[in-house]
Amino acid sequence: MTSFAYLLRTPSPIGRIELTSDGEAVTSLSIERGGLLPHDEHPERSTAVLDEAARQLDEYFAGARREFDVPVRFEGTPFRRSVWERLQHLEFGTLTSYGELGLSLGYSGYGRAIGGAVGANPVPIIVGCHRVLSTSGKVTGYSGGEGIPTKIWLLEHEGILLAA
């Protein structure tokens, strides 16, 4: 039994992207890692919200879209959901740190927990977790695609150039 009703794959400059939906909202986005996606064994079955998400992703990668307006649905603890909801408000081309994110949510000193929640974001790119860096401004990890190189690509795509 699968945990989604609809599934769509779309090409992108960072590898194939796999989107899932419950029919009303996007419930996950996965970026290809090592040529594989989590649900490669399942056939595609799209729906309007996934078609729209794929269209908006194409526009984002083409440089014609700076924000997404497809509905997303988060499944997770209240703490994680609060982090993911805050990530939705990070604008294109802007950065924050795990510490600043925690502070904005009233969780000062919870950097590791904030990092875990950011890394578990089920809808990366659409919900811009790639815009969160360590307090020192370094890229310390990324759970999507090929990891740090994927995060750096996304940041550079948004005009954010990091010091080496």
C-alpha positions in Angstrom: 0.0 0.0 0.0 1.4 3.4 -0.9 0.9 6.5 1.2 -0.1 8.7 -1.8 -2.9 8.7 -4.3 -1.1 10.5 -7.1 2.4 10.5 -8.5 4.2 12.6 -11.2 7.8 12.7 -12.3 9.3 15.7 -14.1 12.8 16.4 -15.5 14.8 19.3 -14.0 18.4 20.6 -14.3 19.2 18.9 -10.9 17.8 15.5 -11.9 14.3 14.0 -12.1 11.8 15.3 -9.6 9.1 13.1 -8.2 5.9 14.7 -6.8 3.2 13.0 -4.8 -0.3 14.3 -3.9 -3.4 13.3 -2.0 -5.4 14.9 -4.8 -5.7 18.3 -3.1 -2.2 19.3 -2.2 1.4 18.3 -2.9 2.5 16.0 -0.1 6.1 15.3 -1.1 8.8 16.3 -3.6 11.9 14.1 -4.1 15.0 14.9 -6.2 16.7 12.1 -7.9 19.8 10.7 -6.1 22.1 8.3 -7.8 19.6 7.9 -10.7 16.9 6.7 -8.3 13.6 8.2 -6.9 11.7 6.7 -3.9 8.7 5.5 -5.9 10.3 4.5 -9.2 8.5 1.2 -9.1 5.1 2.9 -9.1 3.4 4.1 -12.3 2.6 7.8 -12.7 -0.9 8.9 -12.0 -1.2 12.6 -12.1 -3.8 15.1 -10.9 -4.4 18.8 -11.5 -2.3 19.9 -8.4 0.7 17.9 -9.6 0.4 19.1 -13.1 0.4 22.7 -11.8 3.3 22.0 -9.4 5.3 20.6 -12.4 4.5 23.7 -14.4 5.6 26.0 -11.6 8.8 24.0 -11.1 9.6 24.4 -14.9 9.0 28.1 -14.6 11.3 28.2 -11.5 14.1 26.4 -13.2 13.7 28.6 -16.3 14.1 31.7 -14.1 10.5 32.9 -14.6 9.1 32.1 -11.2 10.2 33.3 -7.7 7.5 31.8 -5.5 5.2 28.8 -5.6 1.5 29.0 -5.0 0.5 25.3 -5.1 -1.1 23.9 -1.9 1.1 21.7 0.2 0.1 19.4 3.0 2.6 18.5 5.8 2.5 15.4 7.8 4.7 15.5 10.9 5.0 16.6 14.5 3.7 20.0 15.5 7.3 21.2 15.9 8.3 20.1 12.4 5.2 21.5 10.9 5.9 24.9 12.5 9.4 24.8 11.0 8.1 23.9 7.5 5.4 26.5 7.7 8.0 29.2 8.5 10.2 28.0 5.6 7.3 28.8 3.3 7.9 32.4 4.0 11.6 32.5 3.1 11.7 34.5 -0.1 13.5 33.6 -3.3 17.2 34.7 -3.1 17.2 35.2 0.7 19.0 33.2 3.4 18.6 32.5 7.0 20.5 30.4 9.5 19.2 27.4 11.6 19.7 29.6 14.7 17.7 32.6 13.3 15.0 30.2 12.2 14.8 28.7 15.7 14.8 32.1 17.3 11.9 33.3 15.0 9.9 30.3 16.2 10.7 30.8 19.9 13.2 27.9 20.0 16.4 29.6 20.7 19.2 27.1 21.3 17.4 24.3 19.4 19.7 24.5 16.4 20.1 20.7 16.0 16.3 20.1 16.3 15.7 22.9 13.8 18.3 21.4 11.4 16.6 18.0 11.7 13.2 19.5 10.9 14.7 21.5 7.9 16.3 18.3 6.6 13.1 16.4 6.9 11.1 18.9 4.9 8.9 16.7 2.6 8.5 19.4 -0.1 11.9 20.9 -0.8 12.3 23.6 -3.5 8.6 24.5 -3.2 9.2 25.0 0.5 12.7 26.6 0.4 14.7 24.7 2.9 17.8 25.2 0.7 17.8 28.8 1.9 18.9 27.8 5.4 22.6 27.8 6.2 24.7 27.3 9.4 25.2 30.3 11.7 28.7 30.6 10.1 27.1 30.9 6.7 28.4 27.5 5.5 26.4 24.9 3.6 26.5 22.0 6.1 24.2 19.6 4.3 21.1 19.0 2.1 18.9 15.9 2.1 17.7 16.4 -1.5 19.2 15.1 -4.7 23.0 14.7 -4.5 23.2 16.7 -1.3 25.4 19.7 -0.9 26.0 20.1 -4.7 22.3 20.2 -5.2 21.8 22.8 -2.5 24.6 25.0 -4.0 23.1 24.7 -7.4 19.7 25.9 -6.1 21.3 28.8 -4.2 23.3 29.9 -7.2 20.1 29.6 -9.3 18.6 32.1 -7.0 21.5 34.5 -7.3 23.2 33.6 -4.0 26.9 33.1 -4.4 28.7 31.7 -1.4 32.3 32.3 -0.5 34.4 29.2 -0.9 
